[in-house]
Amino acid sequence: MEPRSGWTFLSNHAHVLVELAQDPSLRLRDLADRVGITERAVAQIISDLEGAHVLERIRDGRRNVYRIDANAPLRHPVEAHRRVGDLLRAVTRDLRI
């Protein structure tokens, strides 16, 4: 049996965090392009991450800059013993948190 294609190990929430860890001033449009989802989906993910206190949105003139709380725990019980920063350190090239 051939494996199904199209799945990934990380969720879109994780992909958004990875991109923001590398460039905290990305626009929603740029995040959507990099992750491969709609701007609306990115906006919902940002809202989810803010609500979970993983991400903070900071206004800088007309733009937003995002600050990630590297000490926030991962949410699923399987990985709850780890922090957001652990995940980001494992998968990012240029960490800015």
Order of alpha helices (4+ residues) and beta strands (2+ residues): alpha-alpha-alpha-beta-beta-alpha
